[in-house]
Amino acid sequence: MEKEIEKVLDDTIANENIVACLSANRHGLCIGARGNISSQSSGLLVALLDQAQKLEPQSGPPVVVLETSKNTCLIHKHGVTGVIVKKLDQPN
């Protein structure tokens, strides 16, 4: 399974709009990371997603979106927790 996740991370970071990606298990341990993201943040990101799930426990897994002036961070769980950091489209 790790080789599959490594391939997904490599394919994801190859996109020019993606600046970072990370995958973590249900305990918050980092499985893999690419780009400008710390593997040490995996526990915090999984905990954030777990807390968001408590807002509507009967619904499916949430997608947490964090946005800065330059980037958008998407956090979602589908078996493992995936994190993608994308550059925001800058107006010309």
C-alpha positions in Angstrom: 0.0 0.0 0.0 2.8 2.4 0.8 4.2 2.2 -2.8 0.7 3.1 -4.1 0.5 6.1 -1.8 4.1 7.2 -2.8 3.0 7.1 -6.4 -0.1 9.1 -5.7 2.0 11.7 -3.8 4.6 11.9 -6.7 1.8 12.3 -9.3 0.1 14.9 -7.2 3.1 17.1 -6.6 3.9 16.9 -10.3 0.9 19.3 -10.9 2.2 22.8 -11.3 -0.5 24.3 -9.1 0.3 21.9 -6.2 3.0 23.1 -3.8 2.7 20.3 -1.2 0.9 17.1 -0.4 0.9 14.7 2.6 -0.7 11.4 3.5 -1.2 10.3 7.1 -2.7 7.2 8.8 -5.7 7.3 11.3 -3.3 7.9 14.2 -1.7 11.0 12.6 1.5 9.3 11.6 2.9 10.6 8.3 3.0 8.0 5.5 4.6 10.4 3.0 5.0 14.0 2.2 6.1 16.0 -0.9 6.8 19.7 -1.3 6.8 22.5 1.2 5.0 20.8 4.1 6.3 19.4 7.3 5.7 15.7 8.0 5.5 16.7 11.7 2.2 18.5 10.9 0.4 15.3 10.0 -0.9 14.7 13.6 -2.3 18.2 13.8 -4.0 17.9 10.4 -5.6 14.5 11.2 -6.8 15.9 14.6 -8.3 19.0 12.9 -10.2 16.7 10.5 -11.4 14.5 13.4 -12.7 17.6 15.2 -14.5 18.8 12.1 -16.2 15.4 11.8 -17.8 16.0 15.2 -19.7 19.0 13.9 -21.9 16.6 11.9 -21.2 13.1 13.0 -23.9 11.5 10.9 -22.6 12.9 7.6 -19.7 11.6 5.6 -16.1 12.6 6.0 -15.7 16.3 5.9 -13.4 18.3 3.7 -11.5 21.0 5.6 -10.3 23.9 3.6 -7.8 26.4 5.0 -6.9 29.4 3.0 -4.1 32.0 3.2 -3.4 34.9 0.9 -1.3 32.6 -1.4 -2.5 29.0 -0.8 -5.4 26.7 -0.2 -5.0 23.6 2.0 -7.5 20.8 1.5 -7.8 18.0 4.1 -9.9 14.9 3.5 -10.1 11.3 4.7 -10.7 8.4 2.4 -9.1 5.4 4.2 -6.0 7.6 4.9 -6.0 11.3 5.4 -4.8 13.3 2.4 -3.6 16.9 2.4 -3.1 19.0 -0.7 -1.7 22.6 -0.7 -2.5 24.5 -3.9 -1.4 27.9 -5.1 -4.4 30.3 -5.2 -5.2 31.6 -8.7 -3.8 35.1 -8.7 -5.8 37.7 -10.7 -3.8 39.3 -13.5 
